[in-house]
Amino acid sequence: MENDISRNTIFVLVILTLLISILGTWTVLSQITSGPAPQQPPHVASQSGEVSFTLQAPPQPQTSSDKGVVGFIIKKP
């Protein structure tokens, strides 16, 4: 039993482990709550534009012996 660690050494190591865990948790939580300073978005001049699209009648489905058929229908509300 000469090579065993004493109870006092184990007690000190456990206390140090707890203190380091508590301090680490406290540090991380304080950084999360403070967070980085909010950044202002860059100034963008007002601009306007136009977007358009055209819906065409769906093509007739084509079938093949090697492939399947996939189709969908968009219904107007």
N, C-alpha and C positions, 0 to 999 in steps of 0.2 A: 504494500500500500504506500510505499515511499514515492512512487511515481504519480500518484493521484493528485488532482488539483484540489486545493483546500476549499472549504465552503465559502470562506471570505472572498477568495478570488472569483468564484462563480457568482456570488452575490454582486460584486462590483461590476463584473461583465454584464450581468443582466440589467443592472441599473443604467450603465452606460448605453446599452442597446436601446432601452426605453427612452432615454433622454435624446439620443440621436434620432430615433423615429419620430418623437414628438416635435423636435426642432425642424426636421425635414418636412414633416406634414404642415407645420405652421408656415414655413417659408413658402412652400408651393401654394397653399391656400391664399396667402397674402398676395402673391403675384397674380393669381387667377382673379381675385376680387378687384385688384387695382387695374389690371389689364393695360394694354397699350393705349396711348392717347388716340382718340379718334382722328382720322385723317380727313381733310377736306377734299372733296372730289375736284379734279381739275376743272377750270372754267371752260365751258363749251358754249360757243355762240349758238343762238337759236337758229335752227335750220328747218326747212320743211322739205318734204319729198312726196312722191306718189308711188304707190305699189299697186300692181294689178296682176290678176291671174285669170286664166280662162279654163273653164271646165268643158271638156269635150265629151261627147257621147262615148260610153265605154265601147271598146272594140269587141267584136264577136269572139267568144272564147274559142281557142283552137285546141284541138285534142290531138294526142299522138299516143301511139302504143307504148312509147318509152317514158312519157311524162304524165304527170297529173295536171289537173286544172285547178287554178286558184283564182277566185274572183271576189269582188266586193261591190257593194252598192252604197252610194252616198245618198241618203234621203234628205230632202229639204224639210226643215221643221215646219 
